[in-house]
Amino acid sequence: CEVMMIKCFFTLTIVLFLSACTMNDSIKPVETIRSDPSMTPMMTSTAVVTPQAQNGWKIISQSDVTIRPDLPPVHFVLSGQTNQWGTFDKDYPLERIEIVDAFSRGKIQEIAVEVSAVYDQGSGFEVEDMNFDGYQDFRILTALGAGGNSSFIYYFWDNKRGQFILNNDLEYVTSPVFHPKTRTIDSWEHCSASCFVKRNYEYLNHKLTLLIEEDVEYDEKSKLLNIIRTELVHGKYKVTKKKMDPELYDY
């Protein structure tokens, strides 16, 4: 009996050993895949991550714009950063403008906005042909004074680059109004309750040029307007002065 027990023990040991070997052969270690820093991934998607999908960003407004009838429309997304409650901390929250293809949503351009007076309904962001070249441009309100004086920063469409480019031509033009038919720009600046300056500009040889400036001040004693008019005549500025009844002035 003892001999039989020893034989059974050795047989069982051999069986267990062979089973273990077979299992070890069938189990392979998991490979750790390390990225090669020299390899750049290929971008195959044109999808844009909108501010709605990013933490801390919220859309202020968005709209489609046709830059010119023969060009595909673009889509503007105005956004700003939010606090932990998902609301804007600032009265003028605009901090980023994303411009994408209106159909494919492929990103064309992204602009970081440092200073703006655009509030959370998008007011203060305006699209218009501001240099009269046939392409739509846009401007961002940066300041709005108590007297109604407004200033902007401007981005003009550059068709060669296919992007909007920051332009400083109109930086110091206060409260501009654009007239496509005459290709001129009017400006109105309040100096005080009794004084204002009215200006008229035109692009001459692609350069913004002052055509007429009228510095108007009300004289309390005479009850008349004192007007100093500066006008570009044959390439030189001519200055004239006159007084006028306020009711007769063309405001």
C-alpha positions as CSV (number, residue, x, y, z in Angstrom):
1,C,0.0,0.0,0.0
2,E,2.8,2.4,0.9
3,V,4.4,1.7,-2.5
4,M,1.1,2.4,-4.3
5,M,0.7,5.7,-2.4
6,I,4.2,6.9,-3.4
7,K,3.5,6.0,-7.1
8,C,0.2,8.0,-7.0
9,F,1.9,11.0,-5.3
10,F,4.6,11.1,-8.0
11,T,2.1,10.7,-10.8
12,L,0.0,13.6,-9.4
13,T,3.0,15.8,-9.1
14,I,4.1,15.2,-12.7
15,V,0.6,16.0,-13.9
16,L,0.4,19.2,-12.0
17,F,3.9,20.3,-13.2
18,L,3.0,19.7,-16.9
19,S,-0.3,21.6,-16.5
20,A,1.5,24.6,-15.0
21,C,4.0,24.6,-17.9
22,T,1.2,24.5,-20.4
23,M,-0.5,27.5,-18.8
24,N,2.7,29.5,-18.6
25,D,3.2,29.0,-22.4
26,S,-0.3,30.2,-23.1
27,I,-0.1,33.4,-21.0
28,K,1.8,36.3,-22.7
29,P,2.8,39.5,-20.9
30,V,0.9,42.7,-21.8
31,E,3.0,45.0,-24.0
32,T,3.4,48.6,-22.9
33,I,3.2,50.9,-25.9
34,R,5.4,54.0,-25.6
35,S,4.8,57.0,-27.9
36,D,7.7,58.1,-30.0
37,P,8.2,61.8,-29.4
38,S,9.6,62.2,-32.9
39,M,6.3,61.0,-34.5
40,T,3.6,63.6,-35.2
41,P,0.0,62.4,-35.3
42,M,-1.8,62.9,-38.6
43,M,-4.9,65.2,-38.2
44,T,-7.7,63.6,-40.2
45,S,-10.7,65.5,-38.7
46,T,-11.8,69.1,-39.4
47,A,-14.1,69.1,-36.5
48,V,-13.9,72.2,-34.2
49,V,-14.1,72.0,-30.4
50,T,-16.6,74.8,-29.7
51,P,-16.5,76.7,-26.4
52,Q,-19.6,74.7,-25.3
53,A,-17.4,71.6,-25.1
54,Q,-14.6,73.3,-23.1
55,N,-14.5,73.9,-19.4
56,G,-14.7,77.5,-18.4
57,W,-15.8,78.9,-21.8
58,K,-19.3,80.0,-22.7
59,I,-20.7,81.2,-26.1
60,I,-21.8,84.8,-26.1
61,S,-23.2,84.8,-29.6
62,Q,-22.7,83.2,-33.0
63,S,-23.7,84.0,-36.5
64,D,-23.0,83.2,-40.2
65,V,-21.4,85.8,-42.4
66,T,-21.1,86.0,-46.1
67,I,-17.8,87.8,-46.8
68,R,-18.6,88.2,-50.5
69,P,-21.3,86.5,-52.6
70,D,-18.7,84.4,-54.5
71,L,-17.0,83.1,-51.2
72,P,-18.4,80.4,-48.9
73,P,-20.0,81.7,-45.7
74,V,-18.1,81.7,-42.4
75,H,-19.4,81.1,-38.9
76,F,-18.4,83.5,-36.1
77,V,-18.4,82.1,-32.5
78,L,-17.9,84.8,-29.8
79,S,-17.0,83.4,-26.3
80,G,-15.7,84.3,-22.9
81,Q,-14.5,82.5,-19.8
82,T,-16.8,81.7,-17.0
83,N,-16.5,81.1,-13.2
84,Q,-17.3,78.0,-11.3
85,W,-21.0,78.7,-11.5
86,G,-20.9,79.0,-15.3
87,T,-21.6,82.7,-15.4
88,F,-19.5,85.6,-16.6
89,D,-17.5,87.5,-14.1
90,K,-17.1,90.6,-16.3
91,D,-19.6,93.0,-17.7
92,Y,-17.8,92.7,-21.1
93,P,-16.9,89.1,-21.3
94,L,-15.7,88.7,-24.9
95,E,-12.3,87.1,-24.9
96,R,-12.2,84.9,-28.0
97,I,-13.5,84.9,-31.6
98,E,-13.5,81.6,-33.5
99,I,-14.0,81.8,-37.3
100,V,-14.9,78.5,-39.0
101,D,-16.2,77.3,-42.3
102,A,-20.0,77.5,-42.1
103,F,-20.4,74.1,-43.8
104,S,-17.5,71.9,-42.7
105,R,-16.9,73.7,-39.3
106,G,-13.2,73.5,-40.1
107,K,-11.4,76.3,-38.2
108,I,-10.2,79.2,-40.3
109,Q,-8.9,81.5,-37.6
110,E,-9.0,82.2,-33.8
111,I,-8.5,85.7,-32.4
112,A,-7.8,86.4,-28.7
113,V,-9.5,89.6,-27.6
114,E,-7.7,91.6,-25.0
115,V,-10.0,94.7,-24.7
116,S,-13.6,94.8,-25.5
117,A,-16.9,96.4,-24.5
118,V,-19.0,93.7,-26.0
119,Y,-21.6,92.5,-23.4
120,D,-23.2,89.0,-23.1
121,Q,-25.7,89.5,-25.9
122,G,-23.0,90.1,-28.5
123,S,-23.8,93.9,-28.9
124,G,-20.7,95.8,-29.9
125,F,-19.6,93.2,-32.5
126,E,-20.4,94.5,-36.0
127,V,-19.8,93.2,-39.5
128,E,-19.6,95.6,-42.4
129,D,-17.4,96.5,-45.4
130,M,-15.4,99.3,-43.7
131,N,-12.7,100.0,-46.3
132,F,-15.1,99.6,-49.3
133,D,-13.1,96.9,-51.1
134,G,-16.2,94.6,-51.5
135,Y,-15.3,92.3,-48.6
136,Q,-17.0,92.2,-45.2
137,D,-14.9,93.2,-42.3
138,F,-15.7,93.4,-38.5
139,R,-15.1,95.6,-35.6
140,I,-15.2,95.2,-31.8
141,L,-16.4,97.9,-29.5
142,T,-13.7,98.8,-27.0
143,A,-15.1,101.9,-25.3
144,L,-18.4,103.7,-25.0
145,G,-18.2,107.2,-23.4
146,A,-21.0,108.9,-21.4
147,G,-21.3,111.5,-24.2
148,G,-21.8,108.7,-26.8
149,N,-18.2,108.6,-28.1
150,S,-17.4,105.1,-29.2
151,S,-14.1,103.5,-30.3
152,F,-13.4,100.1,-31.9
153,I,-10.7,97.8,-33.0
154,Y,-10.9,96.6,-36.6
155,Y,-10.2,93.5,-38.5
156,F,-10.3,93.7,-42.3
157,W,-10.6,90.6,-44.6
158,D,-7.4,89.9,-46.5
159,N,-8.4,87.7,-49.5
160,K,-4.8,86.7,-50.3
161,R,-4.3,85.3,-46.8
162,G,-7.9,84.1,-46.4
163,Q,-8.0,85.7,-42.9
164,F,-9.1,88.8,-41.0
165,I,-6.1,91.1,-40.3
166,L,-5.9,93.7,-37.5
167,N,-6.1,97.2,-39.1
168,N,-5.3,100.4,-37.3
169,D,-6.5,102.9,-39.9
170,L,-9.7,103.7,-38.1
171,E,-8.3,103.4,-34.5
172,Y,-8.7,107.1,-33.7
173,V,-11.9,107.7,-35.6
174,T,-14.6,108.2,-33.0
175,S,-18.1,106.9,-33.6
176,P,-17.7,106.2,-37.3
177,V,-20.6,105.8,-39.7
178,F,-19.8,104.2,-43.1
179,H,-21.4,105.3,-46.4
180,P,-20.9,102.6,-49.1
181,K,-22.5,104.7,-51.9
182,T,-20.2,107.7,-51.4
183,R,-17.3,105.5,-50.0
184,T,-16.9,108.0,-47.2
185,I,-16.9,107.8,-43.4
186,D,-18.4,110.3,-41.0
187,S,-17.2,110.8,-37.4
188,W,-18.8,112.6,-34.5
189,E,-17.0,113.4,-31.3
190,H,-18.5,115.1,-28.3
191,C,-15.9,117.3,-26.5
192,S,-18.4,118.7,-23.9
193,A,-22.0,119.8,-23.5
194,S,-21.4,122.8,-25.7
195,C,-18.7,121.5,-28.1
196,F,-18.4,118.8,-30.7
197,V,-16.2,117.9,-33.7
198,K,-17.6,116.5,-36.9
199,R,-15.2,114.8,-39.5
200,N,-15.5,113.3,-42.9
201,Y,-13.0,110.7,-44.3
202,E,-12.3,109.0,-47.6
203,Y,-9.8,106.3,-48.7
204,L,-7.6,108.0,-51.2
205,N,-5.0,105.7,-52.9
206,H,-5.9,103.1,-50.2
207,K,-5.0,105.6,-47.4
208,L,-7.6,106.9,-45.0
209,T,-7.6,110.7,-45.5
210,L,-9.4,113.5,-43.6
211,L,-11.5,115.5,-46.1
212,I,-13.4,117.9,-43.8
213,E,-13.3,118.7,-40.0
214,E,-15.6,121.1,-38.3
215,D,-14.9,122.1,-34.7
216,V,-18.2,123.5,-33.4
217,E,-18.7,125.3,-30.1
218,Y,-21.7,127.1,-28.7
219,D,-21.1,130.6,-27.4
220,E,-23.4,131.3,-24.5
221,K,-23.1,135.1,-24.8
222,S,-23.8,135.5,-28.5
223,K,-26.1,132.4,-28.7
224,L,-24.3,131.5,-31.8
225,L,-22.1,128.6,-33.0
226,N,-18.4,129.3,-33.5
227,I,-17.3,127.0,-36.3
228,I,-13.7,126.3,-37.4
229,R,-13.7,124.4,-40.7
230,T,-10.7,122.6,-42.0
231,E,-11.1,121.3,-45.6
232,L,-8.8,119.4,-48.0
233,V,-8.6,121.5,-51.2
234,H,-6.3,120.5,-54.1
235,G,-4.1,118.5,-51.7
236,K,-3.8,121.2,-49.1
237,Y,-5.9,122.0,-46.0
238,K,-7.8,125.3,-45.9
239,V,-9.0,126.7,-42.6
240,T,-12.0,129.0,-42.4
241,K,-14.0,130.5,-39.4
242,K,-17.6,131.6,-39.1
243,K,-20.5,132.1,-36.8
244,M,-23.9,130.5,-37.3
245,D,-27.4,130.3,-35.8
246,P,-27.7,126.8,-34.1
247,E,-31.0,126.3,-35.8
248,L,-29.4,126.7,-39.2
249,Y,-26.5,124.3,-38.7
250,D,-26.6,120.9,-40.5
251,Y,-25.9,118.5,-37.7
